[in-house]
Amino acid sequence: FVMPPPGHHTRGLSKSNKDRARSGTDARPRIWDPRAKVSSEVCGAARATVTQLTLADARRAAVDEYNLHKQVKRTRSELARIAACAQSSDTGQTPLLLYERWLARASLASDGLTAPLLPNIDPEGGLAKDLARHGASVDASTRAASEAVSKSREAAARWRSRRDAVENDVVDIAVQERGAFITLQLGTLKPYVKITKMHLGKLRALYCRASRRGKPLPDDSSSSEYKTFAFCVFALLTRYDSLGGAGYQAALGEHAFDVLYEKLGVCVECFASPLNCRYGTFCSQFEDVDAHFGSLGSFFSNAFAPIEGSFEMNPPFVPETMLLAVEKLERLLRHAEKENKALSFVVIVPAWSDCRYWRALEQSAFLRCERDIVNAEDHGFCDGSQHSRPSHERHRVSSYDTGVWYLQTSMAAKKWVVNDQVRRLVCETMKKARGSVKNVKELEKRYRPEKGATTAHPIKKTKL
């Protein structure tokens, strides 16, 4: 099977029809915008040249991700068991996104991970506090969190010791067409991963830009170049499948992004992934698998320190992550203001007014207008699992009211004017991504796993 080439969703159209497809008047979904490009000065040291992987290197990375997936899945199961035993109730279920929140907090600490996606610590007792808020005693929560950390460390040790365990059994990567989807599988090993043809075409374009300096891939799917790409895609999809928490990977809808690009010059995302990015330049959590598709690395990296440009910042809805992001944003704006540079951020966060990140935004000297709040049931986002869902299910209704903030240096406020019209357009276009369900309760009912999954009692936000 020959994977879709870049631009396959507009191939065969006349120039006018291609323009309509890109502008949004075409009915087909537009999963990314190749128009947005930035200079090296905007990205600074974060824009590094990606070394072209050999076939052997890409194959090894894919095998590593396969092994990691097994250990993360096992650790999740261990956490579910530990949490159920710690609870005083008889529900036998653990809070929604318990593992994801633990992982997000651990990822912010320098010693927080013992391996990718496997926490090494329980920062500030966050996991224990989550368990205590949902029925466990303080002592039981502390013991449960300690046991969970031990199990995660054991999983990381197994992963490191077994990195070569299945490599000799993998002779190739199997790529198959299944309707609107493509599946990728290491030999005959299970599970396989899947992706829509449109998203695979996007990844191919991003890969050629970032890893091949614009040189197209050959159409021969049996070539080493093509297989190298396929192994990179497998590693990427497996990493994000292991990560889970699709709600934490949701992105602003394409219509709102169009407004930000056309009215405010936004062309870089501070929190994205190759799967959900709107632009070809973005920051993401996993530089090791994402860089081959254009990632600049983590927003929190010291290498990412722009002093000019226009950015969109929509971090995972974890209070600790959002607070750290706002604090870095303030540092960048202060430095850019001192250098008399135009630096602008559009910040998209949940309207949790009792959290510290919200108060920090309210008190910012760079806030150029009053923040806007969009009611939860009136708007939505591109789902974090959009790459593995039918195109008509790409969007999801928001779980919370959302705040939209505009922070700019003095020069940026003159260059990219945030007026009432721009604010209204952003809010109105956010409403176009609501999806096919009316509210979050219906959303959870549609996608909630079956009995035994960790879905009961959604985690409450913490005041940070």
Salt bridges, closest charged atoms under 4 A:
ASP19 OD2 - LYS15 NZ 3.30
ASP26 OD1 - ARG28 NE 3.09
ASP33 OD2 - ARG35 NH2 2.69
ASP64 OD1 - ARG60 NE 3.25
ASP64 OD2 - ARG163 NH2 2.68
GLU65 OE2 - ARG239 NH2 2.53
GLU78 OE1 - ARG81 NH2 2.88
GLU100 OE2 - ARG76 NH1 2.75
ASP130 OD2 - ARG101 NE 3.25
ASP130 OD2 - ARG105 NH2 3.13
ASP130 OD1 - ARG133 NH2 2.18
GLU147 OE2 - ARG81 NH2 3.13
GLU154 OE1 - LYS151 NZ 3.96
ASP164 OD1 - ARG60 NH1 3.45
GLU167 OE2 - ARG59 NH1 3.65
ASP172 OD2 - LYS227 NZ 3.17
GLU177 OE2 - LYS197 NZ 2.14
ASP219 OD1 - ARG204 NH2 3.54
GLU225 OE2 - ARG212 NH2 3.19
ASP241 OD2 - HIS69 ND1 3.63
GLU254 OE2 - ARG394 NH1 3.24
GLU254 OE1 - HIS395 NE2 3.07
ASP258 OD2 - ARG30 NH1 2.94
ASP258 OD1 - ARG35 NH2 3.78
ASP258 OD1 - ARG278 NH2 3.16
GLU262 OE2 - ARG35 NH2 3.80
ASP288 OD2 - ARG239 NH2 2.77
GLU320 OE2 - ARG105 NH1 3.98
GLU330 OE1 - ARG334 NH1 3.91
GLU370 OE2 - ARG371 NH1 3.90
ASP372 OD1 - ARG423 NH2 2.72
ASP383 OD2 - ARG389 NH1 3.14
ASP383 OD2 - ARG396 NH1 3.22
GLU393 OE2 - HIS392 NE2 3.54
ASP420 OD1 - ARG423 NH1 3.70
GLU428 OE2 - ARG424 NE 3.98
GLU444 OE1 - ARG448 NH2 3.29
